[in-house]
Amino acid sequence: MKALTWQGKRDVRVIDVPDPRIEEPTDAIIKVTSTAICGSDLHLYDPLGPFLSAGDVLGHETMGIVEEVGPEVTHIAPGDRVVVPFNISCGRCWMCERGLMAACETTQVREQDKGAALFGYTELYGSVPGGQAEYLRVPQAHFGPIKVPEGVADERFLYLSDILPTAWQGVAYAAVSEGDTLLVMGLGPVGQLATRIAQHWGIRVLAVEPDAYRAGVARQRGVEIIDAIKPAEIAAAVRDLTDGRGADGTLDAVGMEAHGTPIAEGAIKSVGYLPDAVAKPLMKTVGIDRLGALRGAISSVRRGGTVSISGVYGGMSDPFPMMEMFDKGISLRMGQCHVKRWVDEIVPVVMEDGDPLGLETLATHRLPLAEAPAAYQMFRDKADDCLKVVLKP
């Protein structure tokens, strides 16, 4: 089959790889009909290269048609349409029973001291082949795949694989209620969906986004855009709009790729050019992130408010403004999304008439799998107003 593979720093290629097969009784094989490029995939394109091997199949936002199932998979059958959560969880362990699927004890990558295995996401998370391919083997398929009704466009459900529940969890973790104010840092795909979810819940939404196109997309849906980049300026603008207090909750939907911190950016890039044997321990122990978005979120939240972090961070030596955080008495919530914890809440909204979250129009580019290498570069550079790419194998 054809699949998109990592071959080196900023080098991804569509090549022939062996077809997947049933290996465990809880496996399924999916014929992929739609797969998307996630902002987290760009971390593999650049800084997390030391944890990849040439030929690794990428991608963790996938849906398709069931081709084959193992004997212990009974809730789906060949011919069913399904969307596949990006984290691989069993649904039976201590963590899964408590709604913490991203910490599944059955698939935890203990040798790396990491949580549940992920599709297409480095040796840190199990080196499981991903879904930017013609077919996908789905481990723990007795629990993971979500059935999709017939007669509904793929893109109404595709984002249930990752970015929609990630945005949902991000807003929920911000602890905001109807009538409150939420500040969203970053209007990539997760940030865009977070603003729409919050508005659907009756929450006032402010946002920060330096890219004019992305800011414009949100502004057209009623989001109030803060025209500032530096954390202190963002915080001042937010206080001006919230009776001097700050936002009730803030959501960092950017993560390690934040703008405005050139020293950290240089450090991240320099580690990427070191030999893997040197780069891996450095990134695990003294890695740093660009923290502009997180600092903006911390500075802009009101006293007693909550900062929610959905953007991916990988640093182990990040400096935090502990004096400010302690003095303001803020709460922090963060982490990989526990996809299936939120599905029953999300699906009724997904199925509402009129597509209230704008799922079918979120993608700006729909391309064949063969064009995936160029799509990665375009998405990374935000060229051609690229906000979200859906690939069709």
GIDA-V907735 format. One record per backbone hydrogen bond with DSSP energy under -1.0 kcal/mol. NH is the residue of the N-H (numbers start at 1). CO is the residue of the C=O. If there is no record, write none. Layout:
[[NH & CO] [NH & CO]]
This chain:
[[3 & 15] [4 & 132] [5 & 13] [6 & 56] [7 & 11] [8 & 11] [10 & 45] [11 & 8] [13 & 5] [15 & 3] [17 & 1] [27 & 24] [28 & 138] [29 & 68] [30 & 136] [31 & 65] [32 & 134] [33 & 63] [34 & 63] [35 & 391] [36 & 61] [37 & 389] [41 & 38] [43 & 40] [45 & 41] [46 & 42] [48 & 43] [49 & 46] [51 & 48] [52 & 49] [55 & 6] [56 & 53] [58 & 4] [63 & 34] [64 & 82] [65 & 31] [66 & 80] [67 & 29] [68 & 29] [70 & 27] [72 & 25] [73 & 70] [79 & 66] [80 & 77] [82 & 64] [83 & 146] [84 & 62] [86 & 161] [88 & 117] [97 & 93] [98 & 95] [99 & 96] [100 & 95] [103 & 100] [104 & 101] [108 & 104] [109 & 115] [110 & 108] [112 & 109] [113 & 110] [114 & 109] [116 & 102] [118 & 125] [119 & 86] [120 & 128] [123 & 51] [125 & 122] [126 & 123] [127 & 122] [130 & 57] [131 & 59] [132 & 58] [133 & 131] [134 & 2] [136 & 30] [138 & 28] [141 & 26] [143 & 140] [144 & 140] [146 & 83] [148 & 81] [156 & 153] [157 & 154] [158 & 154] [160 & 157] [161 & 158] [162 & 159] [164 & 159] [166 & 162] [167 & 163] [168 & 164] [169 & 165] [170 & 166] [171 & 167] [172 & 168] [173 & 169] [175 & 172] [179 & 202] [180 & 177] [182 & 204] [183 & 249] [184 & 206] [185 & 251] [186 & 208] [192 & 188] [193 & 189] [194 & 190] [195 & 191] [196 & 192] [197 & 193] [198 & 194] [199 & 195] [200 & 196] [201 & 197] [202 & 199] [203 & 198] [204 & 180] [206 & 182] [207 & 224] [208 & 184] [215 & 211] [216 & 212] [217 & 213] [218 & 214] [219 & 215] [220 & 216] [221 & 218] [222 & 219] [223 & 218] [224 & 205] [226 & 207] [228 & 226] [234 & 230] [235 & 231] [236 & 232] [237 & 233] [238 & 234] [239 & 235] [240 & 236] [241 & 237] [242 & 239] [244 & 239] [245 & 242] [247 & 300] [248 & 181] [249 & 181] [250 & 306] [251 & 183] [252 & 308] [253 & 185] [256 & 312] [258 & 255] [265 & 261] [266 & 262] [267 & 263] [268 & 264] [269 & 265] [270 & 266] [271 & 267] [272 & 268] [274 & 271] [278 & 275] [279 & 275] [280 & 276] [282 & 278] [283 & 279] [284 & 280] [285 & 281] [286 & 282] [290 & 256] [295 & 291] [296 & 292] [297 & 293] [298 & 294] [299 & 295] [300 & 296] [301 & 297] [302 & 247] [304 & 328] [305 & 302] [306 & 248] [307 & 331] [308 & 250] [309 & 333] [310 & 252] [311 & 252] [316 & 287] [317 & 287] [322 & 320] [325 & 321] [326 & 322] [327 & 323] [328 & 324] [330 & 325] [331 & 305] [333 & 307] [339 & 337] [341 & 338] [342 & 339] [346 & 342] [347 & 343] [350 & 346] [351 & 347] [352 & 349] [355 & 352] [358 & 355] [364 & 388] [365 & 388] [367 & 390] [369 & 392] [371 & 368] [372 & 369] [375 & 371] [376 & 372] [377 & 373] [378 & 374] [379 & 375] [380 & 376] [381 & 377] [383 & 378] [386 & 383] [390 & 365] [391 & 35] [392 & 367]]
